[in-house]
């Protein structure tokens, strides 16, 4: 379980270790595209604390 925290809008869900990023990156992560989420966050200049590869 993880706590998702959007850094560009007021949105937080879940409990546990935080994964922070723009809502677009979080949506990519939730739809099974963790590498795309990391790349998108890097392009927008937002630090990415999420996972970079699937488990």
Secondary structure as GFF3:
##gff-version 3
##sequence-region A 1 55
A	DSSP	beta_strand	2	6	.	.	.	ID=ss1
A	DSSP	beta_strand	12	14	.	.	.	ID=ss2
A	DSSP	beta_strand	17	21	.	.	.	ID=ss3
A	DSSP	alpha_helix	23	30	.	.	.	ID=ss4
A	DSSP	alpha_helix	34	44	.	.	.	ID=ss5
###
